[in-house]
Amino acid sequence: MKRRGEQSEDNATLIAMETNLESNYGSITMNAPVMPRDRNVFSDGSTRVDFVLVWEEPHCSSKEESTGGNLAHLRWREEFLNRLTHSGLLQEQKEVLQTKKKIFFVLLSAPWSVLCYYAEEISLRVPLQVVTAPIVNWSEQILSQLSLPSPLSQDVPNPPPDYYTCQFRTNKLQRFLGSDDKDTFFNTTQRHQVLYEILARTPYGSVKDGEVGIDRLLNEQVFTAAYPLHEGDYHPPSPPGPPESLGLRQILYVYWAQWSCWRRYQPLDHIREYFGEKIALYFAWLGFYTGWLLPASIVGTVIFLFGFWLVATDVPAKEVCDSGNSFIMCPICNICSYWNYSSICVTYKTGLLFDNGGTVFLSVFMSLWAVTFLEYWKRSCSALSHRWDCSDFQDIEERPRPEFTAMAPMTMRNPVTGAEEPYFPENKRFRRILTGCMVIIIMIVVVLMFLIGIILYRTILSIIIYKSEHSFLTFSAGKIASLSGSVLNLLVILMLSKVYTTLAHILTRWEMHRTQTKYEDMFILKVFIFQFVNFYSSPVYIAFFKGRFVGYPGNYYTLFGVRNEDCGAGGCLIELAQEMLVIMVGKQLINNIQEFIIPKLRSWWQKKKMSPRLKEVKEEKAQEAQGEQQQEEEVSPWEADYQLLVCEGLFSEYLEMVIQFGFITIFVAACPLAPLFALINNWVETRLDAQKFVTEYRRPVVERAQDIGIWFPILQFITHMAVLSNAFLIAFTSSFVPRLYYRYTRDNTLSGYINFTLATSPRSYNQQHQNTTCRYLGFRHENGEYLPEFFHLLAIQLGFVIIFEHVVFFIGGMIDMMVPDIPEEVEMKIKREHYMAKEALAENQALGKTIIPGSKDAFSSDVRWRGARPSPTQSDSPPPNLKEIAEETDTSGSC
């Protein structure tokens, strides 16, 4: 295979290691029994299948009809496969007959020379030495300090070993671990990465027109599928053997994807070994988040139960229920009649379950909980990224996207690596980003228009129901209108989400971002801005705007001729709790049903379309009639995987959890049970996602990642919004501040509080309505002007907001300062590895047993008195030529 340019010999010396270890790098099984034979091979029984391309054709005789009348697809496909052959890939084609169509499978394999070349191109990391330092879970550490056994731990067989790694260099091959076996030196996921890199950057037509890469061919329906193969079946063998004999996919199914594992730690290292760092980091974050929801749900549930005690002892609640005909309330709409305040006794008491004194404590707790959660996730993420060799991935190692590489019109030297790379002008990208921002603004306006429509819907529906003759419907007109409006709002949210996500994909691809991380970050940012408005606009309206611009009897404000919405009889907070539960819990139920039922239906339909059972076209049909008929017929691995569903990525999974995080932090003052519902959902979500990836999805191509990307800054933004939102909710929406004001200025027992909160209708209004006096919520004179108490309360509410957010932000800042982003042991390990790499340049042959000890952690050295240190056996000073060797190594790009 011809290289892009001849590579000069690199004289720098890497770390000299022993390569004759008991286990090699390509296998995750250490000293395990004999595994079942590998069926992911060519017909010769030895060439490994690294990737599969698939297309379908109808049963037709002519060549033109066989391509569906699209000769361009045939030309593109032939050109693409020819270029793959020129790239050095091995191919083998399989043809499968069905009743109405033929399915063609192209099996691809990368020979050793291709693997080595592209391993350098994409900076694959390969092992130098096994790291045997113990790995302890954070919650397991806490339980061990309390001398308690961990009920969450489980013994998962064949743990993937941790390695001290370095970027692959062909001329340093002998220095790497397992280099004596070319078949297993590159593990399965690394071979997939190499194949996908080739497929993504190979052109099939005009590069200027963007006719590059397998993704474009899939969009054009030239190929129907492109995927790497799973490693065997996920079902454990029968009869069952020892756990060590299970394959990696079987281990993930038995110890992770089954429902019985709901209370166990996730085998993150196994997940990373099979699916890659990006997917493993998602499940690590999901498990970490779910674990932290446990204390939040306990506190929220206690606060909610505290409300039951308040219901039985609350003086204003008794006043409402015992008021009889004392408080005749003004009509809630223009055609409605007067009503007694005592009729909302049950509703008022229900509101106390969500609006009580514990709300303030819960809001402060959840704000500090969110800050602390993010700080400790940063620590866990830094430890995982270091253990999985991704600490410097985005800054140094990440290469341009293959699509960007093929379509960028210019080249430019990378200031970090010095390599010549494709380049897209920043001023053009900036103009395209501005265009995308305009589209986002337009879509946000559309969301607000739908919100106004739902507001009008609730008002008009309540009037229509009130006009009906059914007494029960008339009494519950407001509740029915509010609940149905919440359900309608949920349906509108889900519909707009689908439309905008597709639009955001098109805009982000058009902006031509250099790296995959930047591409995904910009796509996520676009969608999140829209989804933030889409999901939270209605709760924000109910929490902070509904009932604020109503007016008073005789002077009501209107919107498009319809009287503005007022809060229900129980207040806006209970309506906010209802809206939040409908949207959050309803969305979670819909998503879980979709994730549980739809993949199974789609998988069933996919298999039904491929029935009767696929039969390969054999070149020698005479042999098939004899011995092969006696054997049990098995579906080939590429056929079995073709029946599975396409992996849709992690975007929707992250978005669902981040929207949930916003609900349980921004609006937790309205619903203390939100963390509990989130915890239950996440327990289910983890197993559903695990089952999808292990059993229902085709195997995704491994992607590396340093962290969870732009989702972390988004979570930080939500945390800051939550502090402000909870402060305003408590001050202006709940009854906490008015009750506190009345307690200290009027009556400590809150006797007479209900009469204090009700204003009397103006005389002019009473004369127009048969001289009937009525009451309404507000602090106004009989002429409609505000009372002094209104301005007193307003000042106290604003002061409460300022004090609340300053105290919470101050404590959150202190937590941020006290909790380091990188754990001390990880930071020490990083420094030691850098130091030992430099020492290896001078003493590379003597390093084999000193870089990372086998059974003892090198970073927990014993403390000695200064005078008791043993004298060194040799001089501590480096050799004279260390500086020259180090400079030579730095310029050559070794580790």
N, C-alpha and C positions, 0 to 999 in steps of 0.2 A: 504494500500500500504506500502511495506517495504521500509524504508529509508536506505540510504547508511550507516548511522551511527546514533546512538541516539544523539540528540542535547541536550546539558545541558541547564538548565533553566537560562535565562538571567535576572538578577535582575535589570539591568539598567532601568531607567525611561525615556521614551520619553516624548515629549511635550503633555500635556493633552489638548485635544481639545473637543469642543462641536461637536457632530456628527449629531445633528438634524437640519441640514440646509434645506433650501427650495429646493435645488437641490442636487442631488447626483453626485458622481464622474463619474459614468459610462455613463451619458447622457450629450450630449453637448447642449441640449435644455433646456433653463431656462424659466419656466412658459409658455411653449408653449401649443397650443391646442393638443388634442389627436392625436397621430400619427397613421398611418395605421398599421395594425397588422404585426408582424414580421413573415415572411415566412421562415426564415433561421432556422428552427427547425426540430427535428425528427418527426416521425409519431405521437408521443404522444402529440405534440403541445406545449411542454414546454422545452424540452432539446435542447439547442442551438447548432447549427452546427458551429464548430470552424475551420474545415478544411475538404477538400474533396480530395479523391484519386480516380483516374479514370483509367480503362484499357478497351481495346476493344478485342472482340473475334469474329471470323467468325461464321456463322450458321453451326454448325457441330454436329453430334450425338456423336461421340467418344470423350473421354476426351483428348486423345493425339492430335487429329486434332483441337479440340477447343482451344488448346494453341498454335496453329500454329506449331506443331511439336517440340516445345521447352519445354521439361519437366523441364529443369532447371529454366525457368522463373516461371513456376507454383510452383515449390518447394520454390524458393526465395520469391515469393509473399505470399504464405501461412505462411512461417516462419516469414516474416516481420509483417504480420497482427496479428499473434499469439503473437509476442513479444510486439506489441502495446497494445494488451489486457492485457498482464502481467504488462505493465507499468501503467495500471489503466485507459486507455482511453476507452470511450464508443463508440461502432460502430453500424452502421445500414447500410445495403446494399440495394441498389436500382438497379434494372435491367431494361434496356430500350431496346426495340426491334426496329431494322431497317430492311430494306429489305435484306441487305447482311451481317449484323453483329449485335452483341449485345454489348451494352455499360454498364459497371458495375460502379456504383458510390458507394464508401464507405464513409459514413458520419462519421466524427470523432468529439467527444466532450470530453472536459476535465472536470471531476467533481471537486468539491471544494477542496478536499484534494490534488489532483494532481496540481491544480493551485497554491495552497499555497506552496507546496514543491518546484516546479520549479521557482516560483516567487523569492524565496530566492536564488536558485541556480544561476539564471541569473541576480540577483540584480535589479529586477524591482523597479522603484520608484513609490510610492503611496503618496497621498496628506495628508498634515497635516492641512493646512489652505488656504483659498482663498486669493489671492493677488489682490487688486483692484487699484493698482497704475496705472495711465494712461499710454498708449502706444501711442507715437506720431511718425509719419514717419519723416525721416530726411528732405525730400523736403517739407513736410508740415510745419515743423518748420521754414524753410527759408521763405516760403510764408507768414506764420503768422507774422514773424518779419517785413515783408514788408507790413503788413495789407492787404494782398490779399487773396481771397478765393482760395482754392485748387480745380482746375477742375478735379483732378485725384481721389479724394476720393469718396467713395460710402458707403452707410450703408448696411452692410451685416448682415442678421439676425443671431441670436443665436451664438454670439461670444463665443468660448470656454474659460472658465475661466482659469486664471493663478493660480497656486498653489505653496505654499511652500511645498516641497516634501522631502521624506526620503526613503532610501532603505527599502523594505518590510521585516518585521520580524513577523513570525507567533505568537510568544509569546507576541507581542505588538499590536495585531490586534485591540483591543479596542481603541487604541490611534489614529488610522487613521480615516480620514474623510470618511463617508459613509460605515463604517464597519458593520452597522446593516443590510445591504441588500447584501447578498452574490451573488445574481444574477447580480447585477450591480457594485459591488465593483471593480472588474477588468474590464476595458473597453474592447471593441472589439479588438483593436489592440494589447493589452497586451495578450489577450487569443491567438491571432494568433502567437505571439512571443513564448509563451509557447509550443504550438503545434509544431511549426517548430523546436524548440530546441529538442523536443522528436523525431520527424521524422528524424532529421539530425544526431542524435547520436545513433539511434537504429540499431544494426547489423542484417543481414539476412543470413549470412554465415560466412566464415572465416575472422576474423578481420585482421589477418596477411596479407591476400590477398587484403585488402581494401574493402571487401564486407560489407560496412557500409553506411547507410544513404539513404535518399530519392533521393538525387541528382544523386547518382550512379545508382539507380534503374531507374530513368528517362532516363539517358544516355543509359542504357542497354535495353530500351523499355519494361521493365517489367511493369511499369505504363506509361500511355500516358500523364498524367497531375496530378499535385498536387497544390492546390491553396486554399486560403481563399475566402470567399464569399463577394461580394459587398453588401452594405446595401440598398437593394431595387433598383428600377429603377431610372435612372437619369432624365427622363422626368418629368417635374412638373405636378401635377394632373390637370385634367380638370373636372369640371370648377375650375379655380384657387382659392385657398384659401389665407389666410393671409400668408405673408412670413415666420412667425414664425412656421408655420406648415410643412415647407419643411424639408425633411431629409437632412443629411449632404452631400450625393452625389448629390442631387438635387440642394442644395445651391451652390456647386462647379460648377455645370453645368450652372446655371443661372447667377451667379455673377463672373465667372472666365473663363469658357471654351468657351463661345460664342464670336463670332467676334465683337459684339457690345461693349465688355469690353476691347478693345485694348488700350484705353487711361485711364484705371482705375488702381488703386493700386490692387495688388494681395492679396487675403485674406489668408495670410501666416499662421495664426493660424488655420484656417479651414483646410488648406492643411496639416499642421503638424498633426492635430488631425486624419485625415483620412488616410494619406499615411506615416506618420512618419517623423522623423527629417531629415533623409538623403535626401529624395526627397524634403522636404520643403526648406532645405538649398540650394539645386540646383536652385529652382525657385526664392529664395531670391537673390542668386548671379546673376542669369540671369536678374532679374528685376533691380537690382542695376547697373549692367554693361550696360544695355540698357539705363537707365536714364543718366548715365555718357557719353554715346555716343552722346547725344544731343548737348552739347556744342562743342564736337570735330567735329561733322558733320557740324555745323554752321561755325566754323572757316575754315574747309577744303573747304567748298563750297565757302566761300568768297575769299579764296586764288585762287580757280579755276576760279571764275569770274574775279578776278584781272588779270588773264592771258589774257582775252579777250581785256582788255584795253591795255595790253602790245603788243598784236598782231597788234593793229592799230597804235601804236606809236614806235615800236621797230625799231631802225635804221638798225641793221644787217638783220632783216627780209626783209626790203625794199631793201637792197643791193642784197640779194639773188634773190628776185623776179624781180629786174630791171637789173640783170647782163647780161641777153641775152646770147651771146656766149663768154663772157669774161672768164669764168672758164670752160675749157674742162676737165672733170674728167676722171681719169684712170678707166679701166674696173674693175668691182667688182668680176669677175671670169675669169678663163683662156680663155674661149671662148666668153666672153661678149665683147661688143663694147664700144667705148667711149660715154660719155653722158654729157649733159649740167647741170651745178649746178642749173640753174634757173628752171629746170624741177621739183625740189622738193620744190617749193614755198609753196604749200599747206601743205605738210608734215612738213616743217620747222616751219610754223606758228602753226600747231597743236601741235608740240612739246613744244612750248612756254606756252601752257595751263598747261602743267605738269612741265615744267622746267623754273621757273622764280624767281625773287627776293624773293617772298613770301615763297619759299620752305624752306629757312633757318628758318624763323620764325615758320612755321608749324612743322618742325622737332623738334625744341626746345620745342614748345608747347606740342606736342604729347609725347615727352619723359617725361616732367614734369607732363603731364596729367596722364600717366601710373603710375608714382610713387605715385602721390596723390590719384589716384583711388584705388590702393592697400592698402594704409595706411587707407583710410576711410572705405574700406571694412573690414579690420581687426577690426575696431571699431564696425561696424554693426554686424559682425559675433560674436564678444564677447558678445554683448548685446543679440543677438538671442540665443546663446548657453546657456547663463545664464537663460534667460526666459524659455527656453525649458529643463532646468535641464540636460544639457550635458557638463557643463564646465569641469568636471573631468572624462569624460567618457573614453578617451583613456588611461589616466594615471593610473586610479584606477579601474574603473568598468568593462572595456572590458574584456570579458572572451575568452579563446581559441576557435578557430573555431571548430564546432562539428566534421568535417572531420579530423582535426588535433588531436582532443581528442581521436578519435577512432583508428587512425593509428600510432600515435607516439609510438616508441618502448620503451621509458623510461619515468620515472616520476621524478619531481624535485619540491622542495618547493619554492613557489613564495616569493621572498624577500620582496615584498610590503604587500601582504595580509597574508602571512604565510600559505596559503593553498597548499596542495599537488596537483600538476598539471602535465599533460603530458609534455614531453620534447623531443626535437629532437636535437642531437649534432650539435653544431655550426660549427665544422670543416667539417662535411658532407654537411651541408647547403652551406657553403662557396664554396666548390668544385662544387656543383651543380650550384651555381650562376655564377661561372667562366665559366662553360659550356654554360650557357645561354648567357653570354657576347660574347662568340665566335660565337654563332648563330646570334646574333645581328650584329656583324662585317661582317659575311658572307652576310647577307641580305642587309647591307649597300653597300657592294661591288656590289651586284646585281643591286641595284638602280643606282649606278654610271655607271654601264655598260649600262643600259637602257638610261641614260642621254647621254652618248657618242653616242649611236645608234640614238637618236633623233637629235643630232647635225649633224651627217652625213646625216640623212634623209633630214634635211632642206637644206643642201648644195647640195646634189644630186638632190633633187626635183627642186630647183631653176635652176640648169643647164638643167634639162629635159624640164622645162617649157620654158626656154629661147630658147631652140632649136626648139620649136614648131613654127609653121607659124602664129599663131594667134597673132595679134599685141597687143591686150589688155592684154592677158596673159603674153606676153613677157615683157610688160611695168611693170606689177604688179607681176613679178616672185618672188621677195624678200618678198613682203607682203603676197602672197598666201602661200609660203613656211613657213613663220614665224607663220602665223595664224593656218595653219593646223598642224604645229609642236606643237603649244600650246595645241590644242584640243587632239592630240595624246598623249601628255604628261599627260593631265588630265586623260585620259582613263587608261594609264599605272599606274598612281598613285592610282586610285581607285581599280584596279585589285590587285596590290601588297599589298594594305592595307588589303584586305580581307584575303589574304593568310597569312600574317604575324600575324594578330590578332589571328587567330586560333592557330598558332604555339606558340604565347606568352602565351595563356591560358594553353597549355600543359606544357610548361616550368615552369610557375609559380606554377602550382599545384604540379609539381614534386619537387619543392624546399622546400615544407613543412613549410610554414610560420605559426606562432603561432596564430595570431589574424586575423580577417577578414580585419581590417584596413591595417595591414602590407601586407597581401596577395594582396589587391587591389592596394596599393601603388607600390609594386614591378611590378605588371602587368602593371599598368599605365606608370611607368617609362620605361619599356621595349618598350611598344608601342609608347610612345612619342618620344623616341630617334630615332626610325625608322621613324616615321611619320615626324619628324622635317627634316630629310634628304630627305625623300620622297617628301614632299611638297615644301621645300624651296631650293632644290638643283638647279633646273632650274632657278628660279629667282636670286639666288646668282651667278650662272654662267653668266647670262646676265648682272647683275649689276657690277660685279667686274672682270670678266675674258674675256668676249666676246670683241673682238676688241683690246685686249692688246697684243696679240702675233701674229700679222698679218704679220709684216715685212714691206717692202716697194717695189715699182715696181722694178722688176729684182731680188728681194731677198725675196720672199714670203715664210712663214713657212707653213708646211703641217702636217696633221694628217692622218695616214694610206694612204698617197699618195694624199689626198684631201686637197686643200688649206683651211687654217683656216678661220673660219667665221669672217667677219668684221661687225661692227655695221651698221645698215641701214642708209639711207640717212639722216634721221632726228635725228640720234644719238641713243645710247643705252637706254636712259631714257624712250623714248616713247615706245620702244620695251618692256622694263621692265613693264611699265604701262599696255601694252596690255597683256603680259603674266600673270600679277597679276590679271587683271580683268577676264581673261578667267578662271584661276584656282580658284580664290576666288569666283567670282560671279557664274561661271559655277558650282562649287561644291555646292554652296548654292542653286542654282536652282534645281540641280539634287536631293539634299537631301530633299528640300521642296516638290518637286513632289513625291518623294518616300514616304515621311511621310504623304502626303495628299492622294495619290492614292493607293499605295500598301497596307496599312492597310485596306482600304475599300474593295479592291479586295480580299485580304486574308480573311477578315471577310465574304464577300459574298460567297467565295468558301467554307469556313468552314460551313456556314449555309446550302449551297447547298449539301454538303456531308452528312449532318445530316437530309436531307429531304427524304422521307416524314416526317412530324412532329413526333418527338419522342413520344412514348406511353409507360408509365410505365406498368410493369407486375404486375397486382393486384392479391393479394392472394384470394380475394373474388370477383370473376368476376360477380357473380349474382347481387351484389349490384350496380355494375357499370352500369347495363342496365337501372336502374330506375332514381333515383334522380340526379346522377352525370351527366347524359347526358343533363339534362335541364340547368345545369350551364355552363357558358362560360369556356371553357377549357383553362387553363393557363399552361405555361411552368414552371417547378419548377426552383428555383433560381440556383441550381447546374447545371442544363441543360443549362440555359441561359448563365451562366458564362463560361461553357465549350465551347460555340460557340465563345467566345471572343479570342483574341490573347494573347500569352504569353508575359508578360512584359520583355523587353530585358535589363532593367537596365539603368543606367545613363552614362555609359562609353562613348558611341558614342555621346551623347548629349554634355557632357563636352568637348570631343575631338574636336568636330566641332567648339565650341565657342573658345577654346584655339587656334586652328589653325587660326581662324579668327582674334583673338586678335594679333597673330604674324604678320599677313599680314598688319593690320592697324597701327602697331607700327614699325616693322622692315623696311617695304618698303613704309611708308607713304610719303616719299620725292618724290617717283615716281608717286604717284596717290593721290592727295588731296581729291578725292571723295570717297576713300575707307571707311572712317568712316560713310558717308551717306549711302552707300550700306549696311554696317554692321547694321546700325540702322534700316533700312527698313526690312532687313532680320530678325532681332531679334524681331521686332513687330509681324511678321508672325510666327516666331519660337515659341514664347511664347504660342500663341493660339493653334498652331498645337500640341505642347507637352501637353498642358492642355486637349485638346480633346482626345488625345490618352489615357492618364491616366484615364480620367473620363468615356469615352464612349467605347473605343475600346480594352483596355487591361484588362486582368484579374487582380484582385486586388493583388498587390505585398505584400509580407510579410514585415511588418514594420522593418526598420533598424534604429538604433540610430547612430548619428554622432556628433562629436564636431565641425567640420569645413568642408571645402571642400576637406580636405586631401592634398595629394601631389600635387594637381593642383595649390595650392597657391605658393609653391616654384617654380613650373614650370613657372607660370606667372611672378614671380620675375626674373627668368633667362631670359625670353623673354624680359622683360623690360630693363635689362642690355645689352642684345644683340641689342636691338633697338637703344640705344644711340650710340654704336659703328657703327652699320650699317648706320644710318643716317649721321653720321659724314663722313664716307668714301663715301657714295653716293653723298653728296653735294660736297665733295672735288674732287673726281676723276671721277664720272660719269656725273654729271651735268656740265653745262657751267658757273656756278656761279663764281668759282675762276678764270678761264681764263678771263672772262669778267671784273671782278674786277681788275685783274692785268693789262689788257689792258687800262682800264679807268684811272688808276693812273700812268701808265708809257708811254702811247702813246697819246690817245685822249679821252677827257672826254665825248664826244658825241658818242663814239664807231664807228665813221666813219673809214672805212678800216679794221674793225674787221674780216670780212670774209677772206680777203686776208691774214691777219695775221695768221689765223688758218690753211691755206692751204700750203702744201709744193709742190715743183716742182719735177717731176720725174727725175732720173739720166740720164745723156747723153747716157750711155751704153744701157739703156732701150729704149730711144728714137730712137737710131740707129737701134735697132731690130724691131721697129714698125714704119717704114717709116718716121723716123725723126719727129714724132709727139710728141710735148710736152704736158703733162697732169698734172693735179694737184690731190692731195690726202690729207686727213686730217692727220696732224702731224706737229711736229716742228723739221724738219730735213734740212740739207744742200742738195745741188744738188747731192752730192756724197753719200747721205744716212745717214750721221752721224748726231747725235743730236745737235741742236742749244743750245746756252747758255740759251735761254728763257725756254727750256724744263727743265733744272735743277733748274732755278729760280722758275718755277711753281711747280716743285716737292717739293722743300723746303717749299713753301708757303702752299701747300696742306697738307703736313705732319704736319706743324705747326697749320693749321686750325683744323685738326683732334684732336690734343692734347688739344688745347684750348677749342674746342667744348665739348669734353667728360669731361674735368675737370670742366668746368663751370656747365654743366648739372648735373654731379654727386655731385658736391658741393651743388647746390640748392636742389637736391633730398635728400641729407643727412640732410640738414636743415629742409626740410619738414618732414622727418622721425623723427627728434628730436622734432619738435614743435607739432606734432600730436600724442597724446598718443594712444597706442594700445587699451586700455580699457577706455571707457568714464567715466568721473568722477562720474556720478550718478550711473553707474553700479558698479564701484569699491566700492563706498560707500554702495551700497545695499548688496554686497557680504560680506563686513566687518560687516555690521550691522546684517545680518543673522547669521554669525558665532558667533557674540557676544550674540545675543538673544538665540541661541541654548545653549550656556554655561550658561546663566542666567536661562534658563528653567530647568536646573538640580537642581538649588536651589529653584526656585519659579515656579514649573511647573503648579500649580493650578491657579496661578495669572496671567498667561501669555496670556490667551485666547484672550484678547482685546488689548494687547500691542505689539505683535510681528510685525505685519504689519497693520497699520491703514487702516480702510475701505475706507474712502472718501478723506483722506488727505495724501499726500506723506510724509512719515516719514523722508525723507532725505532732505526736503526743510524747515527745522525748522527756526522759526523766529529769527532774530538777536536781541540780548538784550545787554544793558550795563552790565558790569561785576557786578555792585552792585545791579542790579535789578532782579537777579535770585531768584526765589522762593525757600524757604528752603524745603528740602525733608521731606516727612511725616514719613519716616522710615530710618533707618541707611543704608548708601550706602555700608557698608562693607559686604562681603559675609559671609555666615554661616561657622562655623569652619570646617564642614565636606565636603565642596565643593570639595576640592582637591581629597579626597578619592572617592567621587561619580564620578568625572570626569575621574579618572583613571579606575574605574570599567566600565564606559561606553565605554571608548576607547578600552579596551580589549574585550568588548562584541560586538563591531562592529555596534553600533547604530549611528544615524546621529549626 
